[in-house]
Amino acid sequence: MQSTLTAAHVQQLAASILRSTLHLADFGRRCPATTLLAVLFSACCRLCSLFAAARRLVQAPSHETVRRAVLAQLADLATLERRLNQALLARRPARLHRRRWPLAIDLQLQPYHGQPAHHPDELYRGQAKSGTTHFHAYATAYLVMRGQRFTLALTSVRRGEKLERVLQRLLRRCAAVRVKPSRLLVDRGFWTVGVIRYLQAARVPFLLPVIARGRTADQPGGPSGSRVFWSYRRSGWGAYRLQETGGGRTARVQVAVYRRRQAGRRGKRGFDHLVYAYWGWAPTSPRAAHEQYRGRFGIETSYRQLNEARPTTCTRNPAVRLLLVGVALVLRNVWVWLHHAVLSTPRRGGRRYRPERLRFQDLLLLLLHEAERLLGVCDEVATERPIPIDLETTGESRIG
């Protein structure tokens, strides 16, 4: 027997998750919670602001009412973050706690060109991107499991905050639902003494790329620091002691160097060195360490899909920006859950996943169509004067 997944099913599933976890209430008679979510989903699908989404829907409340309704639903930043994490775990895998799975950790930076709303610490400083060095930063924990690659935890990152504290918050939220990682696949931005010492003290195995520092091979005295690993003639192993600037704390890790042949431009061929630091587990070979780390790249896909469903906004309120990011990640988790629970084909040896049945963009279109069905769509634009179009002179025939 086959069933049919409709736009109403998708809208009801996403709306029920957000309404129960975010504790959304009706904002008067004109803007109930279901209407507010329909406007929010429309903004997610069209990649526009709530203002533009409200104007597009005929029976939606005014943009000012929508703005006030969103602000009325917001709690303080810590409470909102906790509720969004509950929404992310509303449809988590049933067998998640039965064994340990790899987790990927990364930072998502949203460029920001304005001033902070309340405190300068709201903005994260980083390398220049999109014409600015100021960002609203978010860190996520991503489950590396075939067919069920959920975002398990979300937290905002403030300026000057130590990355080991960010990792601690993410791991604690995963531990609250009995998720213990078999190993952490961490981005190279976490290559610091503080992060390594924290993970070693917490007994959490990890794998992360090594950043090249020190003299290069063509400089007098030869390579130094971590650049020694880039001078290897073949794949191999090593050890490295990372030290803080100024001669402070140190951290010791094991190193795997994977040297592979790579085609270059104009038919030239060279070698590429992929250097990874690990602790708490032992890869069978340098190539195995590289293959393990490749599983982390799925978190980059989740960020791409996040940007495909994140409404635009010009607000300085960090809570509103966090809400929009969290809703986009919840929609992505709904898409992953539907593929596992509804759209996959059962078979011996494991489910067969059919990604062609429902792409993420198609799920967003279903939400948009349902919002337009509930509230109507405005497909007319008011003009200052009549449209000077004569169908006879343009060669088009009149109907009737």
N, C-alpha and C positions, 0 to 999 in steps of 0.2 A: 504494500500500500504506500502511495506517495502522497505527501502533503504539499501545500504551497505556502511559501513565505511571502507575505505581503508588506506593503509600506506601513500599514497599521500595526502589524506585529512588531516591526522594528521600532516604530515610534513608541509603542506602549512599553516595550522592554527597556529602552533607554530612559524614558520618562519615569518609569517606576523605580529604577535604580537611583536616579538623581533626586527624585522627590523624597524618597525614604531616607537616604543617607545625608542629604544636605538640609533636611527638615524644612522644605519649601512650604510656605503658607500662601493662601490667597491674599493678594493685595487689593482688597476691595472687590466690589462686584464687577468692575470693568476689566480687571486683570487677574484672573485666577491663575493658579500655578501651572495648569495645563497650557494655558495661552502663553504664559511667559516662556515655558519650555519650547513651545512651537516656534516662537520668535527667535529664541536662542539657537535652536537647531537650524532654522533658516539662515541665520547669520553664519553658522558654522559651514553650511553647505555652499553658500555663495561667497564666502571669504570676504564679507563686508561687515560693517559696524551694525550694532543693534539699532541705531538710528535708521540706516538704510533698509534693514530688514523689516522694521515696523512700518515704514512708508510703503513698502512693496506689498504688504498684506492688507487686504481691504478691511477686514473686520478686526484687525489688531488694534490695541489701544495706541494712543499717541506715543511718540518717541520719548516725551517727557515722563509719561506714566511708566513706560518700560524702564527708563533710567532710575526712577524713584523705586520701582519694584525690585530691581536688582540690588540697589543699595540697602533696601530694607531687609533683604534676605541674608546679607553678609554679616557674619560674626567677626570677631577679632581674627587676626591673621593665623594664629596658632590653632584656633578652633576650626577655621575653614580648612586649613591644611589637614587636620585630623579627619574631618568629614570627607574630604576628597580621597584620602587614602582608603577610607571605608568603601567609597564608591568603586575604587579601582579593584578591590578584592571581593566585590559583590558576586562575581561569577568566576571565581578562581577554580583551578582544577581540583577535582575531588581527591586525587592521589598525590597531592602536592607534598603532604607531610610524611608520606610513607618512606621516602628516601631523600637523599640530598641531590640537589641539582646545581649546575653552574649558574651563577648570577653575573650579569654585566652591569657595571656602574659607569656613568658618564655625566658630563655637564652639558646642559642645553642653554645657550646664550641667546637672548632676544635683544637685538640692538635697540638702543633708546637714545633719542636726541634731545630730550627735555630735561627739566629740573626735577629733583626728588620731591615727593609729595609732603613728607614730614621730616625725614632725616636723611643725611647723605649716605648712611650705611645701606639704604634700600638698593643702591646701584652698585653693581659689581664692576671692578676695573679689570680689563684684559687687553689683549693685543687688538690693534685697530681692525675693525670689520664694519663694512657698510658705512664708512665715514665717521665712525665714533669708537671711543674706547670705553663707553659706559653701556652696561647691559643689565637687564633683569635676568638673573641666572637661576636655573632650576637643576637639581640633580635627581636622577631616577635610578631605580633598581629594576632590572629587566630579566625575566626568567628565560633561560636558554633551554627550552624543551621543545622537541619536535612537535609542530602542530599547535602548541599552546604557549606561544611566546607573549606572555602577558607583561604589562608594566605593573609591578607589585607595589612600588612605593614612590612617592614624590615629595620633595622638600625644596623650599626656596633657599637660596644661598645669598648671604649678605656680604657686603664689602668688608674685607679684612678677616673674614671667618676662616678658621683653619679647616683644611679639607678633611682632617681626621675626625673632626666633630660632625661634619656632614656625613661621612661614612658611618659614624656611630649611630646617627639618627636613622639612616636607611636600614642598617642591619637590625636595629631594635624593632623597627616596624615590621620587618620580615619575621623576626623571632616571635613577635606577638601572635602571629598566625602559624607558628610552628614550622617556619621555613628556615632551614639551616643550609647554607651553601656548601657544596662540595669543594668549590673554589671560586674566587672572585676574578673576573676578567675586567681589569681596570684600565682606563684610558691613560695615556702617557702624561696627561696633566697632573696625575696623582703621584708622579715620580718625586717624592719628597721623603726626607728622613722621618718626619712626623707620621705620615701615613704608613710607612713600612713598619715602624716601631709599634704603632697601634695595632696593626693587623697581626703582627707576631705576638704581641701581648694577649690579644683576644683569641689566638690559636685559630686564625682563619687562613687557610691556604689561598694563595693569590698568584696571578700571572699578569705582568704588565710590561710594556716596551721600555727599553732603556734609552735615555736621552744621551746623545753624543756630546760629551764635554771634554775639554783638554786640547792638547796639541795634536795637529794632524800629522800624518805620516811624512809629508813633504817638508815639515818644519825642522829646524835644527834640534837634535836630541831625540827625534822620532816621536811616535804617538805617546800620549799620556792620558791619564784618567780613563774614562769609559771608552774613549776612541781606540783604545788598544784592541777591542773586540772587532772593530771594523777593518783591522789589518790581518785577520785570520785568513789563511789560504784554503781552509776547508771548514766544514761545519764541525762544531765541537762544544766543549763545556768550559766553564770558568767560574770564578767567584769575584765579587766586587764589594768594596766597602764604601758606602755613600756617606759623605760628611756634610754637615751644615756649613753655610758660609760663616767665616770667622772662626772656624775651628771648634764648633760646638759638638752636638751629639752626632753619633755615627750609627749606621745600620748596615748589616752584612746580609747579602743575598747571593743565591746561586744564579748563574747566567747560562743561557742556552743560545748559541750562535748558529743560525741556519743560513748557509751560503748557497744561493741558488743561481743558476744561469738564467739570464733574462735578456730577451731581444731588445735592442735599442733602435734608434732612428737610422734610417738609410741602410738597413741591413747589418749594422754593427751589433756585436754581441758583447755583453759584459756580465758582471756578477753583482748581485745584490745581497747585502748583509741584513738579515732580520735578527735583531738582538732582543732577547726577552729575559727579564728577571723573574724568578719564581722562588717560592718558599712553601713548605708544608706538604709538598707532594713531589713526585719524581716522574717527569715525562720519560717515555721510553727512548726518545730520540729528539734531537733539535727540530726535526721536521714535525714530529708529533706535537711539540709545544706550539709550533706555528699553526697547525691544524686546529688545536684547541682554541687558540686565540681568535681564529677566524669566526668562531661562533659568536663573538662579541659584536660583529659587524651588523647583526640584526637590530641592535639598539639604534644604529644610525638610520635604518629604515623606519623605525618607530618615530624618530624625530622628523623624518621627511613626511610621514603621514600625519604627524601632529601639526605641521605647518599647512597641510592640505585641509585641515578642519578647524583651524584656530581663527576666530573672528578678528578683524582688525579693530583697533581702538586707539584713541588719542588721549585717554585718561591717564592721569598721574597716580591714580589710586592703585597701590600694589595688590590689594585684595581682589579687585576686579580683574587685573591681569592674571593673577593666579587662578581665579575661577575659570577664565576662558581657556587657559592651558590645561587645567584639570578636566574640563568637560571634553576637550578634544581627545585627551588620552582615554577617558571613559568610553567614548564612542569607538575608539580603536579597539579597546578591550572587548566591547560588545561584538564587534566584527570578528575578532579571533574566537570568541566563545561560540558564535553562530556556526563558524566553519567546523569547529570540533564537535559540537553537540547536535547539530541539525544537518549540515551540508556534507559532512564526510560520509564515506561509504564503509560500513563495517565489513571486515574480512579477517581471516585467520592471519596472525602475525602482526596485526596492527591496522589501524584505520587508514583508508586511502583518502587523502585530502584533495579536494577539487577546487583550487583557488579560482578557476575560471567561472565558477558558478556565481560568485558574488565578489567583485572587486571592491576595494574600499571606496572608490569614487562612486560605484553603483549604490552602495549602502547610503552614502550621503545624498544621492539623488532620490532614493526612496524617502528619506526623511524630509527632503525639500518638497516632494510631491504631496506628502501627507500634510505638511504644514499649509501648503496652498489649498488643499482640499478642505481643511478645517476652517481656515480663515479667509479663503478667497485670495485671488491674485489680481493685482492692479496692472493691466497691460495697456494703459492709456497714459498719455502725458499731456497736461494742459499747455496750450499755446496762447500767444498774445494776439494772433490773427489767423484767419482761415488758411488752410493748406492749399497753396496754388498748384494743384495737380489736376490736369485734365486727362482723363483716361483715353479720350478719343485722339488727342494729339500725341500721346505717348505710344500709340500703336496697340494699346490693350483694348480688348473688347469688353463692353459692358455686359454684365450678367443680368438676364431678365429684360 
